């Protein structure tokens, strides 16, 4: 008998019929003798509906009250799932994050989990019940309800799996695994049966929307095996088939990883580039520019500083497009004049495209092939950033899909890994 954590996203919980299908799937695992903890999201669209109501009342709602409101979505879906399980003869009990409790810090709307008390859950499991724990939420040390931010149910599920030393955490979603890139951009994209935590972490941080990045960080830190699989299959699919479906996210040393040098292509349209021209080339100039940006709680991604010419240099960096206007205003009103920049240029029509793969550590010429492929397509590279297992470039966003398709083909990602290794 194994302890398994199931997580179901909003699409999986999107209607009474789908909730009943989730109940059938969970009942199947329970009947096979597994202990099951389920972490559901709110029904599809419900969180947006609640936040929309809040914005109608106040342009800047109070964070504490926003969390009080947003947390109700998961409470409703959890109770409905418990009812659906009981209607099928499966004993079940649902709990909110504060009833477990899932203790977090006090950063409303983006709290971080500090600890989980699993005693109540274990008592119910020992009594033969399926336990349902609301995702996305917790309680701070002052008794206030908190939420974990967008995609927080993924993090809740992995955290519960960590606290309970679960055998596996199954993330059920509306896709059947992790693909080499977005199939909507490249129809030939291939589902990977196994991917390493390092690769998944890079892909999540670089724009892949399959898993929330914090959930991958959590899983990697505590060595929790995570499997991404589809909730839209027949809920009564044979258990032995379901247990090996989807994509297993695991450790490089634990599995014989697929042979591909590059495992996937990630991309993000939500990028904007800002350049400060002719700033003094002296110690501390980078901090003078990026310090105020960080103080304004704006995340900076790629950074490039050019070679000094006559005592000055150009300094470029990228931010999320949602932060573009605020960053530009800060630079023009405060930072630019303070550091003596001759001019500030900006471009919010850029994108980031990245190749990711643990095989890049031991193979030369990977970045060279990337650059040659883009050159042959007539695509100009504006910025480059590298790490051990990824290379990212900033391009004009009108070339994004062309770049992704060309790179996907150049690295043989549309082929079976064994065939690609022979090529």
C-alpha positions as CSV (number, residue, x, y, z in Angstrom):
1,X,0.0,0.0,0.0
2,X,1.4,3.4,-1.0
3,X,0.6,6.9,0.1
4,X,-0.2,9.0,-3.0
5,X,-1.1,12.7,-3.3
6,X,-3.4,13.7,-6.1
7,X,-3.6,17.3,-7.3
8,X,-6.4,18.4,-9.7
9,X,-6.4,21.7,-11.5
10,X,-9.3,24.1,-12.1
11,X,-10.1,22.5,-15.5
12,X,-10.3,19.1,-13.9
13,X,-12.7,20.5,-11.3
14,X,-14.6,22.7,-13.8
15,X,-18.1,21.1,-13.6
16,X,-20.2,18.7,-11.5
17,X,-19.6,16.1,-14.2
18,X,-15.8,16.6,-14.0
19,X,-15.8,16.5,-10.2
20,X,-17.7,13.2,-10.3
21,X,-15.0,11.9,-12.8
22,X,-12.3,13.0,-10.3
23,X,-14.2,11.1,-7.6
24,X,-14.3,7.9,-9.8
25,X,-10.6,8.1,-10.4
26,X,-9.7,8.7,-6.7
27,X,-12.1,5.9,-5.7
28,X,-10.2,3.5,-8.1
29,X,-6.9,4.3,-6.3
30,X,-8.6,3.9,-2.9
31,X,-10.1,0.6,-3.9
32,X,-6.7,-0.7,-4.9
33,X,-5.5,-0.2,-1.3
34,X,-3.7,3.1,-1.6
35,X,-4.0,5.9,0.9
36,X,-5.0,9.0,-1.0
37,X,-4.7,12.7,-0.2
38,X,-6.3,15.0,-2.8
39,X,-5.4,18.7,-3.3
40,X,-7.9,20.4,-5.6
41,X,-7.9,23.8,-7.1
42,X,-11.0,26.0,-7.3
43,X,-13.4,25.3,-10.2
44,X,-12.2,26.7,-13.5
45,X,-12.8,30.5,-13.6
46,X,-13.9,30.8,-10.0
47,X,-10.8,32.5,-8.6
48,X,-10.9,35.1,-11.5
49,X,-14.6,35.6,-10.8
50,X,-14.0,36.3,-7.1
51,X,-11.0,38.6,-7.8
52,X,-13.1,40.4,-10.4
53,X,-15.8,41.1,-7.7
54,X,-13.1,42.5,-5.4
55,X,-11.8,44.8,-8.1
56,X,-15.3,46.1,-8.7
57,X,-15.5,47.2,-5.1
58,X,-12.0,48.5,-4.8
59,X,-9.2,49.2,-7.3
60,X,-6.6,48.1,-4.7
61,X,-8.3,45.6,-2.3
62,X,-6.8,44.9,1.1
63,X,-4.5,41.9,0.9
64,X,-5.9,40.2,3.9
65,X,-9.5,40.4,2.8
66,X,-8.5,39.4,-0.8
67,X,-7.1,36.2,0.6
68,X,-10.2,35.6,2.7
69,X,-12.2,35.9,-0.5
70,X,-10.0,33.9,-2.8
71,X,-9.6,31.0,-0.4
72,X,-13.4,30.2,-0.7
73,X,-13.0,28.8,-4.2
74,X,-10.9,25.9,-3.1
75,X,-13.2,25.3,-0.1
76,X,-16.2,24.9,-2.3
77,X,-14.5,22.5,-4.7
78,X,-13.1,20.4,-1.8
79,X,-16.5,20.0,-0.2
80,X,-18.1,19.1,-3.5
81,X,-15.4,16.4,-4.2
82,X,-15.9,14.9,-0.7
83,X,-19.7,14.7,-1.4
84,X,-19.0,13.1,-4.8
85,X,-16.8,10.5,-3.2
86,X,-19.3,9.7,-0.4
87,X,-22.0,9.4,-3.0
88,X,-19.9,6.6,-4.6
89,X,-19.5,4.9,-1.2
90,X,-16.0,6.1,-0.5
91,X,-15.5,7.6,3.0
92,X,-14.0,11.1,2.6
93,X,-13.4,14.2,4.6
94,X,-12.3,17.7,3.4
95,X,-10.2,20.3,5.3
96,X,-9.3,23.9,4.6
97,X,-5.7,24.9,4.8
98,X,-6.2,26.5,8.2
99,X,-7.8,23.3,9.6
100,X,-4.9,21.1,8.8
101,X,-3.1,23.5,9.5
102,X,-0.8,24.6,6.6
103,X,1.3,27.3,8.3
104,X,2.6,30.1,6.1
105,X,4.3,33.5,6.4
106,X,2.1,36.6,6.3
107,X,2.8,37.8,2.7
108,X,-0.8,38.0,1.6
109,X,-1.6,36.9,-2.0
110,X,1.9,35.3,-2.3
111,X,2.5,33.5,1.0
112,X,5.1,30.8,1.4
113,X,4.6,27.6,3.3
114,X,6.6,27.2,6.6
115,X,5.2,23.9,7.9
116,X,2.4,21.4,7.7
117,X,0.9,19.5,10.6
118,X,-0.1,16.1,9.1
119,X,-1.5,14.5,12.3
120,X,-5.2,15.1,11.4
121,X,-4.7,13.8,7.9
122,X,-2.9,10.6,9.1
123,X,-5.7,9.9,11.6
124,X,-8.3,10.0,8.8
125,X,-6.1,7.9,6.4
126,X,-5.7,5.3,9.1
127,X,-9.5,5.2,9.4
128,X,-9.7,4.4,5.7
129,X,-10.8,7.8,4.5
130,X,-9.7,9.8,1.5
131,X,-8.6,13.1,2.8
132,X,-9.1,16.3,0.7
133,X,-7.0,19.4,1.5
134,X,-7.7,22.7,-0.1
135,X,-4.9,23.8,-2.3
136,X,-3.6,27.4,-2.7
137,X,-4.1,28.4,1.0
138,X,-2.9,28.3,4.5
139,X,-2.9,30.3,7.8
140,X,-0.3,32.6,9.2
141,X,0.9,32.6,12.8
142,X,-1.7,35.3,13.7
143,X,-4.6,33.2,12.5
144,X,-5.1,35.0,9.2
145,X,-6.0,33.1,6.1
146,X,-3.3,33.4,3.4
147,X,-3.0,32.3,-0.3
148,X,0.1,31.2,-2.2
149,X,-0.4,33.0,-5.5
150,X,-1.3,31.8,-8.9
151,X,-0.7,28.1,-9.4
152,X,-0.3,27.7,-5.6
153,X,-2.3,24.4,-5.5
154,X,0.7,22.7,-7.2
155,X,2.9,23.9,-4.4
156,X,0.3,22.9,-1.8
157,X,0.2,19.4,-3.2
158,X,4.0,18.9,-3.3
159,X,4.3,20.4,0.2
160,X,1.7,17.9,1.5
161,X,3.5,15.1,-0.2
162,X,6.8,16.3,1.4
163,X,5.3,16.5,4.9
164,X,3.8,13.1,4.6
165,X,6.7,11.4,2.8
166,X,4.4,10.3,0.1
167,X,5.5,7.7,-2.5
168,X,4.5,10.0,-5.4
169,X,2.7,13.3,-6.1
170,X,0.5,13.1,-9.1
171,X,-0.4,16.4,-10.8
172,X,-3.5,15.9,-12.9
173,X,-4.0,18.6,-15.5
174,X,-5.6,19.2,-18.9
175,X,-2.4,18.1,-20.7
176,X,-1.0,14.5,-20.7
177,X,2.5,15.4,-19.6
178,X,5.5,17.7,-20.2
179,X,6.3,18.3,-23.9
180,X,9.5,19.2,-25.7
181,X,7.7,22.5,-26.4
182,X,4.2,23.9,-26.6
183,X,2.3,21.7,-29.1
184,X,0.2,24.7,-30.1
185,X,3.3,26.2,-31.6
186,X,5.0,23.0,-32.8
187,X,2.5,20.3,-33.7
188,X,5.4,17.8,-33.8
189,X,6.2,18.4,-30.1
190,X,6.8,15.1,-28.2
191,X,5.7,14.1,-24.7
192,X,8.7,13.2,-22.6
193,X,8.3,10.1,-20.3
194,X,11.0,11.4,-17.9
195,X,12.5,14.8,-17.2
196,X,14.9,15.8,-14.5
197,X,14.0,18.3,-11.8
198,X,16.8,20.6,-13.0
199,X,15.4,20.7,-16.5
200,X,11.8,21.1,-15.3
201,X,12.9,24.0,-13.0
202,X,14.6,25.7,-15.9
203,X,11.6,25.2,-18.2
204,X,9.2,26.5,-15.5
205,X,11.3,29.6,-14.9
206,X,11.7,30.2,-18.7
207,X,8.0,30.2,-19.5
208,X,6.6,26.7,-19.5
209,X,3.2,26.8,-17.8
210,X,2.8,23.1,-17.0
211,X,3.9,23.5,-13.3
212,X,4.3,26.5,-11.0
213,X,8.0,27.1,-10.4
214,X,7.8,27.0,-6.6
215,X,6.3,23.6,-6.7
216,X,9.2,22.3,-8.7
217,X,11.7,24.0,-6.3
218,X,9.9,22.3,-3.4
219,X,9.9,18.9,-5.1
220,X,13.6,19.2,-5.9
221,X,14.6,20.3,-2.5
222,X,12.8,17.5,-0.7
223,X,13.2,14.8,-3.4
224,X,9.5,14.2,-4.0
225,X,8.8,12.2,-7.2
226,X,6.2,14.2,-9.2
227,X,4.2,12.9,-12.2
228,X,2.3,15.1,-14.6
229,X,-0.6,13.4,-16.2
230,X,-4.0,14.0,-17.7
231,X,-7.3,14.1,-15.8
232,X,-9.3,14.1,-19.1
233,X,-8.7,10.4,-19.7
234,X,-11.2,7.7,-18.8
235,X,-11.2,7.8,-14.9
236,X,-11.5,4.0,-14.9
237,X,-8.4,3.5,-17.1
238,X,-6.5,0.5,-15.6
239,X,-4.4,1.6,-12.6
240,X,-1.3,-0.1,-13.8
241,X,-1.5,1.9,-17.1
242,X,-2.2,5.2,-15.3
243,X,0.7,4.7,-12.9
244,X,3.2,4.9,-15.7
245,X,1.5,7.5,-17.9
246,X,2.4,11.2,-18.3
247,X,5.8,12.5,-17.4
248,X,7.8,11.6,-14.3
249,X,9.9,14.5,-12.9
250,X,12.7,12.9,-11.0
251,X,16.5,13.0,-10.3
252,X,19.2,12.6,-12.9
253,X,21.0,10.0,-10.8
254,X,17.8,8.1,-10.1
255,X,16.7,7.3,-13.7
256,X,18.4,6.5,-17.0
257,X,17.5,9.8,-18.6
258,X,16.6,10.2,-22.2
259,X,19.5,10.5,-24.6
260,X,18.7,13.9,-26.0
261,X,21.3,16.7,-25.5
262,X,18.5,19.2,-25.5
263,X,15.3,18.1,-23.8
264,X,13.0,21.0,-24.5
265,X,12.4,24.5,-25.9
266,X,10.9,27.1,-23.6
267,X,9.7,30.5,-24.5
268,X,8.1,33.6,-23.0
269,X,6.2,36.4,-24.8
270,X,6.0,38.5,-21.7
271,X,9.3,40.2,-22.0
272,X,10.5,43.8,-22.3
273,X,14.0,45.2,-22.8
274,X,15.4,48.4,-21.4
275,X,18.9,49.9,-22.2
276,X,20.6,52.8,-20.4
277,X,23.1,54.3,-22.9
278,X,26.6,55.7,-21.9
279,X,26.5,55.2,-18.1
280,X,29.8,55.7,-16.3
281,X,31.9,52.5,-16.3
282,X,32.8,52.4,-12.7
283,X,32.3,50.2,-9.6
284,X,28.8,50.2,-8.3
285,X,27.0,51.3,-11.4
286,X,25.1,48.1,-11.8
287,X,23.8,48.3,-8.2
288,X,22.9,52.0,-8.8
289,X,20.7,50.9,-11.6
290,X,19.3,47.6,-10.4
291,X,19.1,48.4,-6.6
292,X,16.2,50.8,-7.0
293,X,14.5,48.4,-9.4
294,X,14.7,45.6,-6.9
295,X,13.5,47.9,-4.1
296,X,10.4,48.5,-6.2
297,X,9.8,44.7,-6.1
298,X,10.5,44.3,-9.9
299,X,12.2,41.1,-11.0
300,X,15.0,41.5,-13.5
301,X,15.8,38.6,-15.8
302,X,18.6,38.9,-18.4
303,X,21.4,41.5,-17.9
304,X,24.1,42.6,-20.5
305,X,26.8,45.2,-19.9
306,X,28.8,46.2,-23.0
307,X,32.5,46.8,-23.2
308,X,33.6,50.2,-21.9
309,X,34.3,52.9,-24.6
310,X,35.9,56.1,-23.4
311,X,34.8,55.5,-19.8
312,X,31.2,54.7,-20.5
313,X,29.2,51.6,-21.2
314,X,25.7,50.6,-22.2
315,X,23.6,48.6,-19.7
316,X,20.7,46.4,-20.8
317,X,18.2,44.2,-18.9
318,X,14.8,42.6,-19.3
319,X,11.7,42.6,-17.1
320,X,8.3,41.1,-17.3
321,X,6.1,43.1,-19.7
322,X,3.6,43.8,-16.9
323,X,6.4,45.7,-15.0
324,X,7.6,47.5,-18.1
325,X,5.8,50.9,-17.7
326,X,6.6,51.0,-14.0
327,X,10.3,50.2,-14.6
328,X,10.6,52.8,-17.3
329,X,9.1,55.5,-15.2
330,X,11.4,54.7,-12.3
331,X,14.5,54.8,-14.6
332,X,13.5,58.0,-16.3
333,X,12.5,59.9,-13.1
334,X,15.2,58.7,-10.7
335,X,17.8,56.2,-11.8
336,X,18.8,57.6,-15.2
337,X,19.5,61.1,-13.9
338,X,21.3,59.8,-10.8
339,X,23.7,57.6,-12.8
340,X,24.2,60.1,-15.6
341,X,22.7,58.0,-18.5
342,X,22.8,59.8,-21.8
343,X,19.6,58.1,-23.0
344,X,17.2,55.4,-22.0
345,X,15.9,53.2,-24.8
346,X,13.2,50.5,-24.5
347,X,11.5,47.8,-26.5
348,X,8.4,45.9,-25.3
349,X,8.2,43.8,-28.4
350,X,10.7,41.2,-27.5
351,X,10.5,37.5,-26.5
352,X,12.8,35.0,-24.8
353,X,13.5,31.6,-26.4
354,X,15.6,29.0,-24.5
355,X,17.0,25.5,-25.1
356,X,17.2,23.3,-22.0
357,X,18.9,20.0,-21.4
358,X,21.2,18.3,-18.8
359,X,23.0,16.8,-21.8
360,X,24.4,20.3,-22.5
361,X,26.9,19.8,-19.7
362,X,28.8,17.1,-21.6
363,X,28.3,18.2,-25.2
364,X,30.1,21.0,-27.0
365,X,28.7,23.0,-29.9
366,X,25.1,23.2,-28.6
367,X,24.9,27.0,-28.4
368,X,26.7,27.2,-31.7
369,X,24.0,25.1,-33.4
370,X,21.3,27.3,-31.8
371,X,23.0,30.5,-33.1
372,X,23.5,29.0,-36.6
373,X,19.9,27.9,-36.8
374,X,18.6,31.3,-35.9
375,X,21.1,32.9,-38.3
376,X,19.9,30.7,-41.2
377,X,16.3,31.9,-40.5
378,X,17.4,35.5,-40.6
379,X,16.6,36.0,-36.9
380,X,18.8,38.6,-35.0
381,X,19.8,37.8,-31.4
382,X,19.6,40.9,-29.1
383,X,20.8,39.3,-25.8
384,X,22.2,36.0,-24.7
385,X,22.3,34.3,-21.3
386,X,23.7,30.9,-20.4
387,X,23.9,28.4,-17.6
388,X,25.1,24.8,-17.4
389,X,21.9,23.3,-18.8
390,X,20.3,26.2,-20.7
391,X,20.9,28.9,-23.3
392,X,18.5,31.8,-23.6
393,X,18.2,34.5,-26.3
394,X,16.1,37.6,-26.6
395,X,14.6,38.2,-30.0
396,X,12.0,40.4,-31.7
397,X,8.7,38.8,-30.7
398,X,7.5,38.5,-34.3
399,X,10.1,35.8,-34.8
400,X,9.2,33.7,-31.7
401,X,7.2,30.9,-33.3
402,X,9.6,30.6,-36.3
403,X,12.6,30.4,-33.8
404,X,10.9,27.7,-31.7
405,X,9.9,25.6,-34.7
406,X,13.4,25.9,-36.3
407,X,15.2,25.0,-33.0
408,X,12.8,22.1,-32.3
409,X,13.7,20.6,-35.6
410,X,17.4,21.4,-35.5
411,X,17.8,19.5,-32.2
412,X,15.8,16.6,-33.3
413,X,13.1,17.0,-30.7
414,X,10.4,15.7,-32.9
415,X,12.1,12.3,-33.0
416,X,12.3,9.5,-30.5
417,X,15.3,10.1,-28.2
418,X,17.1,6.9,-29.3
419,X,16.7,7.9,-33.0
420,X,17.9,11.4,-32.3
421,X,21.0,10.1,-30.6
422,X,21.9,8.1,-33.7
423,X,21.3,11.0,-36.1
